[in-house]
Amino acid sequence: MKNPTLSIALKVGMAFGLGLLVVGCGDPVPELPHYKPKSLEQQGKGITIAKSTPYNCKILGEVEGKDNTNGTRGATRELLREGALNDLRNEAGDAAGVGKRIMLNITNEEVLCSVVLEGKKGKTQQTIKCTDGLPIDAINGKLLSHRIHAQVFDCGEK
């Protein structure tokens, strides 16, 4: 004679074990890598950012520095700006050459975000300028990029 209690317990145990096996063998959800700002390269070291147009310096032109989040997580406005500033200095160093004292005067900054907006027609996802923060009707947002434009000045030999 079969023991009905043992049969039910065996079925439940096998179902539980099979469930653990299926869950345990599944691929874990890949985690996005942490954001790292662009690094400051040798040609960008020693380049100063001025708060106004520097005196007794010759303008060489304009450069743009940019950094973006590209499939990473953990980016903050400060880190994204740091990466854009590093890229700006690197670009200015490339443009000016070696042995010169270079100064930059920032003329424009722009931050782009991907946001979900709540409107009359429901929720929509858009890429917007968010330099001054997210709009009031934004449900959530994600930083995408930071761009900085600056004038490059040659202030003599090092």
N, C-alpha and C positions, 0 to 999 in steps of 0.2 A: 504494500500500500504506500502511496506517495504521501509525503508530508507537505500539505499545502502552504504552511508557513515558510518552510525552507525553500520551496519553489518560488514564492513571491520575493523573499529576501535575496535569492540568487539572481532573479531577473532585475530587481532594483539595483543590486550591486554591479551587475554587468552593464546596465544602462549608465550608471554613474561613472564607471571606469571607462566606458567607451566615450562618454562626454568629455572626460578629462583628457583622454588621448587626442580627441579631435581639437579641443581648445589648445592643448599643449603643443600640437604640431603645426598650428597655424603660424603664418608669418607675422611678426610684430609690426605695428604701424611704424614706418620709418620716421624718425624725428629730424626736423630741419636743423642744419648746422647753425651755430651761433654766429651772429653778425660780427665782423671785424672791420674796423675802419681801414681805408687805404693807408698804406704806410708812407712815412716821409722818407724820400730817397736822398742820396748824397747831394744831388744838385739843388735840392730844395732847402737844405739846412742853412741857417744863417740869414734867410730872407725874412725881413721884418714887415709886419702889417701896420700901416699908419692909419690913424683915425681921420686924417685930412690929407690934402695934397702936400707932399713934402717939398720944402724949399731947396733951391740950388740943385735940383735934380732934373734930368732930362727924361721926358716920357718916351718909352719905347713902343708902347702899344697896349693891347688888352689881352687878357687870358681868362680862361674859364676853368674852374675846378669843379668836379662833380663826384658824387658817390651815390650808390644805390644799394638797396637791400637784397635784390635778386635771389629770392627763394631762401632767405635766412630768417632767423627769429631773434628777438631780443634787441632789435635796434632801437635806440633812443634818439631824440633830436640832437642831443649833445654829441653822441658818438657819430651820427651821420654827418653833422657839421664838421667835426674833427677830420673825418675822412675827406670831405670836400676841400677843407683848408689845406690838408696835406697834398692833395692832388693839385690845388691851385699853386702852391709853392713849387711843387715838382715841375709843373708846366712853365712857370715863370723862370725857373732855373735853366730849363732847356732852351727857352727863347732868348734869355739874356747872355748866356755863355758863362765861362768861368772867370774868376778874378775880379768880379764887379760887386759893389755893394748895391743890392737890389732892395727896393721897398715897393709894397703893394698898397693901393688904396681901393678898398672894396666899393663898388658902385651899385651892385644889385645882388640880392639873394632870393632864391625861390625854392620852396619845399613843395613836393607833390605827394599827395596821399590818395589811397583808394578808400572810398567811403561808401557806406550804405545810407542813403537819404530816405526819410519818410516824407512823402508828398501826397497830393490829392489823389494820384493814381496808384498809390501803394509804395512799396519799397523799390528803390533803384540803386544799382551800384555804378559809381562814376569815379573817374580820376579827376581830382581838382587841385588847385593851388591851395595849400594850407599853411603858408608861411606865418600867418597870424592866428593859427589855430583852426579847429574844425568849425563848420557852420552850426547854427543852433539846431537845425533839423537833421543833423547827422546822428545815426544810431550807433555806429562804431566806425573806426577808421584804422588804416594801417599806413605807416610811412613807406614811401616808395623811393624817393630820391631827394637830394639836396644839390643845388647848383649855386655857384658863387662866381660873379663876374668882377674883375678888378683891373685897374690900370697898373701897368708895370713902369717903374721909374728906375733909371740908372743914376745912382748917387755917387759915382766915382769908383776908384779902385779900392780894393780891400786893403 
